[in-house]
Amino acid sequence: MAARLRTTCSLCGDVEVPFSAARLLVSVDTGEMSNLLEFDCPGCGHTEHRWLDEFSTRLLLTAGIDVAAAMPALGRHDRSR
C-alpha cells in the first residue's frame, strides 16, 4: 500500500494525498527554515500549499517525501498562503 498524507484542500476539505502527489519545498532564510508542503488534491487537482513546522518537516523527510525544489528565501511577512 502506498503511503498517504492526510491534509486539507481549500476546495474539497479533508483529503488523503498519495506521497507521489506531494512535494516538500525547503528554503533557509537567515538560519530559519521556511518549509512548505505542496500537493495536488486528488479530488479536484488544485495545487495547495501548507506551511510546516520543523517537526512536521522531519516526519515527512523520514517518511520519504520528495524534496522538489529550493524556494527563494521567504520572510515571515510572505507567509500569507
ZINOR-V722193 format. One record per backbone hydrogen bond with DSSP energy under -0.5 kcal/mol. NH is the residue of the N-H (numbers start at 1). CO is the residue of the C=O. E is the energy in kcal/mol with one decimal. If there is no record, write none. Layout:
NH:CO:E
NH:CO:E
This chain:
5:17:-3.0
7:5:-0.5
7:15:-2.4
9:13:-3.4
13:9:-2.2
15:7:-2.7
17:5:-3.3
17:15:-0.5
19:3:-2.1
21:18:-2.4
22:19:-1.7
23:38:-3.0
24:66:-2.8
25:23:-0.6
25:36:-3.0
26:24:-0.5
26:69:-1.3
27:34:-1.1
29:27:-0.6
29:32:-3.2
30:28:-0.6
32:29:-2.2
34:27:-2.8
35:33:-0.6
35:52:-0.6
36:25:-2.7
37:50:-3.2
38:23:-2.9
38:36:-0.6
39:48:-1.9
40:21:-2.2
41:39:-0.6
41:46:-2.7
45:41:-1.8
48:39:-3.0
48:46:-0.5
50:37:-2.2
52:35:-2.3
57:53:-2.2
58:54:-2.5
59:55:-2.2
60:56:-2.3
61:57:-2.4
62:58:-2.5
63:59:-2.0
64:60:-0.7
64:61:-0.8
65:60:-2.4
66:22:-0.5
68:24:-0.9
68:66:-0.8
69:24:-0.6
71:26:-1.2
71:69:-0.5
78:75:-1.7
79:76:-1.5
80:78:-1.5
